[in-house]
Amino acid sequence: QVQLVESGGGLVQPGGSLRLSCVASGRMFSINTMGWYRQAPGKERELVARIFSGGSTKYADSVKGRFTISRDTATNTVYLQMNSLKLEDTAVYYCKYEEILAGTGSWGKGTLVTVSS
């Protein structure tokens, strides 16, 4: 129902920065949350950051102080600003949309972030 398109991934050196974008389209309810997840080869997909319709945010401990999630309601775009990138941040990053009351949602196809010297 809701389509998500991520962009902004690429190759960056340790200590560098990247900003990911996720554009949502389709019919959306007012009570919702959007988040960023990541999955490295051979590992489980994990939550990186979430932002709720009310504006509150939540981060994984591993990215606190380095990553910032934000939302532009006018364009239905969610951003993930990633600073001080580390080798362990290398993964495919996925955007997720979820209806809080219904418990339904959708995933983007992902964008690859590679941190390497």
C-alpha positions in Angstrom: 0.0 0.0 0.0 2.8 2.4 1.0 5.8 2.4 -1.3 9.2 3.3 0.0 12.3 4.3 -2.0 15.7 4.7 -0.3 18.7 6.5 -1.7 22.0 8.0 -0.6 24.1 4.9 0.1 27.6 4.5 -1.2 31.3 4.1 -0.3 32.8 6.2 2.5 36.0 6.1 4.6 35.9 5.5 8.3 35.1 8.7 10.1 33.1 10.1 7.1 29.5 10.9 6.8 26.5 10.0 4.6 22.8 11.0 4.5 20.2 8.5 3.6 16.8 9.4 2.3 13.5 7.5 2.1 10.5 8.8 0.2 7.1 7.4 1.0 4.1 7.4 -1.4 0.6 6.1 -1.2 -2.2 6.4 1.3 -0.9 6.8 4.9 -2.7 7.1 8.2 -1.8 9.9 10.6 -0.7 7.6 13.4 2.4 5.9 12.1 6.1 5.4 12.5 9.0 5.2 10.1 12.4 3.7 10.8 15.8 2.7 9.5 17.0 -0.9 9.8 20.3 -2.5 8.6 21.5 -5.9 7.7 25.1 -7.0 7.2 26.0 -10.3 5.4 25.4 -13.3 7.7 23.7 -11.2 10.3 20.1 -10.5 11.4 18.4 -7.3 10.4 18.5 -4.8 13.3 16.8 -1.5 14.2 18.9 1.6 13.8 16.5 4.4 14.4 12.8 5.2 14.5 10.7 8.4 14.3 7.0 8.5 15.3 4.3 10.7 13.8 4.4 12.8 17.0 8.0 13.6 16.4 9.7 11.4 19.1 12.7 9.4 18.1 14.5 6.3 19.3 18.0 5.0 18.5 20.0 1.9 18.9 22.8 2.2 21.5 25.4 1.6 18.9 24.5 4.7 16.9 23.6 7.2 19.6 25.5 10.4 19.2 26.5 9.6 15.7 23.2 9.1 13.7 20.2 11.4 13.5 16.8 10.6 12.1 14.5 13.3 10.9 11.2 13.6 9.0 9.8 16.1 6.5 6.0 15.7 6.6 5.5 18.0 3.6 7.4 15.6 1.3 6.9 12.4 3.2 10.6 11.9 3.4 12.7 10.4 6.2 16.4 11.1 6.5 19.2 9.3 8.4 22.3 11.5 8.9 25.2 9.2 9.6 28.4 10.8 11.1 31.6 9.3 12.4 31.0 6.1 10.4 32.7 2.9 11.5 33.6 -0.3 9.7 30.8 -2.1 11.5 28.3 0.3 10.1 28.7 -1.5 6.7 25.3 -3.0 5.7 22.3 -2.7 3.5 20.0 0.0 5.1 16.3 -0.4 4.8 13.5 2.0 5.4 10.3 0.8 7.1 6.8 2.2 7.4 4.3 0.9 10.0 0.7 1.7 10.9 0.8 1.7 14.7 -2.8 0.7 15.4 -3.1 -1.9 12.6 0.4 -3.4 13.0 0.9 -3.4 9.2 3.6 -1.8 7.1 6.0 -2.0 4.3 9.7 -2.1 3.5 11.9 -0.4 1.0 14.3 -2.4 -1.2 17.4 -1.1 0.6 20.5 1.0 -0.1 24.1 -0.3 0.5 26.5 1.6 2.8 30.1 0.5 2.7 32.6 1.9 5.1 36.1 1.1 4.0 39.6 2.7 3.7 
